[in-house]
Amino acid sequence: TVAAGDFVVEDGVLLSFTGLTTTVTIPQDVYYIADGAFKENTNINKVVLHNSVEIIGNEAFYGCTSLESIVIPNSVTELGEAVFYGCNSLKSVVIGDGVTEIADRAFDRCEFLGIVILGANVQTVGVNAFDRDKCLLSEGNVYYKGSAEDFLHISFAEGNTNLTGAVKYYYSATEP
């Protein structure tokens, strides 16, 4: 186990973060952010993920109540359950093209989430993945990198009406 500054990393797995900074840049040698690595850290308002990250574990950012936005790079192929649960300052999320499944409760209780950009390869959205995200339904926008027809083929489990009921915009090869 190597503690590099405020990070505890073992064989490419970020096990925990002990720092007090508000902006966190994940080390380049990390491919996996472990379950609960940042759980209930109320200081972080920005996280920078590099293209080396492939997996974000269950509850990795659970209860990070100051986190305002997140860009999940195309390198990420797995998002754990309740990964951003209760991040009630989260206003926008970009989900890269590597993600095919958004796990149960992934963005549940992100009350101010108003912008979601879904990667073109999302096939499944788990139970309550976007539940209790009031802002998304009332004034939010969903931008999908695929076509309107492709969006209809995504399997949405129960508890995602905030996402499916929001205003949606689709990728077009012919229009900007």
N, C-alpha and C positions, 0 to 999 in steps of 0.2 A: 504494500500500500504506500502510495506516494502522496504526501500533502504538498501541493503546489500553491502556496499562498493561502487563499481561502477555500480551495477545492481539495476534496479527498478523492483521488482517482486511483483505480486498480485495474490494470490490464485493459485500459480504454473505457472503463465503466466509471462514470462520475457517480460516486456513492453519496456525497453530501457536499453542501456549501455552508461554510461557517461565517462568511463575511457579512458586513453591514452596509455594503455599497448599494446604490440604487440602480446602477447599470451593471449588468453581468454579461461578460463575453465568455461563452463556453470554450474551453481550451481545444485547440486543433486536434489533439490526439484522442478526443472523446468520441466514441461511436454510439454509446448507450448511456442515456440518463436514467439512473436507477429509480425504482419505485420510491416515491416520497423524498427524492433528493433535495427539493426546495420546499417541501410541504410547510405551509403556514408561515412562510417568510413574508412579513408585511413590509419590508424595506424595498424590495425589488420593484421597479416600475418599468424596466426595459431589460429584455434578454436577447442577446445576439447568438443565433445558432449558426454554426458553420456547416458546410456541405459534408463534413465528416460524420455528422450525427445521423444515425440510421433508425434508432429506436428511442422513443420517449416513454418511460415506464408508467405504470399505474400511479395515479395521484402525485406525479412528479412535481407539479406546480399547484397542487390542491391548496386552496385558501390563501394564495398569494394576492391579497386584497388590494395591493397598490399597482399590480401589473396592468399596464394600459393597452399594450398591443403585442402581438406575437406574429412573426413570420416563420412558418415551418418550411424549411427548404425542401426541394425536390428529392434530396437524398433520404429523407425520413420515410420509412415504409410502415412503421408501426406507431400508433398513438395508443397509449394505455387507457384503461378505464378511469374515469373521473380525473383525467390528466390536468384539466384546468377548472375543475369544480370550484365554485365559490369565488372565482376571481372577479369580484363585483366591480372593479374599476376597468376591466377589459372592455375596450371599445371596438377594436377591430382585430380580425384574425385572418391570416392568409395561410391556406392549407395547400401545400405543394402537390405536384403531380405524382409523387411517389406513394402517397397515401391512398389505399383502396378501401379501407374501412375506418370509420370514426366510431370508436368504442362507446359503450354505454356510459352515460352521464359525463362525457368528455368535456362539454362546455355548459353543463347544468349550473344554474344559479349565477350566471354571468349577466346580471341584471341590466347592465348598460351596453351590452354587446349590440352594436348597430350595423356593423359591416362584416360580412363573411365572404371571403373569396375561396371558393371550392375548386380544388384541382380537378382536371378533366378525368382522372382515373378513379374517383370515388365511386364505389359500387354499393356500399352498405353504410347506413347511419344507424347506430345502435339505439337502444331504449333510452329515452330521455336525454339524448346527447345534447340537445339544445332546449331543454325544458327550463321553464322559469326565467327565460331571457326576454323580459317584457319589452324592452326597447326594440328588439329585432322585429317583433310582430307589429308594433305600433308605428315605428318610423324607420325601421332598418331596411337594408338592401343586401341581397345575396347576388354575388357575381359568380357565375359558373363558367369555367373555362371550356366547357363542352357546349353542345347544341341543346336547344329546347327538347328535341327528341331524346337525346342522351340522358337528360335530366329525368325524364319520365321512367327511365330504366333503373334509376337508383332505388334500392330497397330501403325504405324508411320504416323503422320500427316505431312503436307507439311513443307518444310524448315528444314529437318533433313538429307540432303544428306551428310553432313560432318560426321555424326555418322554412317549412313548406308554404306557409301563409304570407311570408314577407314578399316584397317586390323583388322580382328576379330579372337579372340581365344575363344574356347568354353570349358566348363567343360567336363571332361571325367572321368567316374568311373573306366576305365581300364588303362588310361595313366596318368602319372604325369603332 
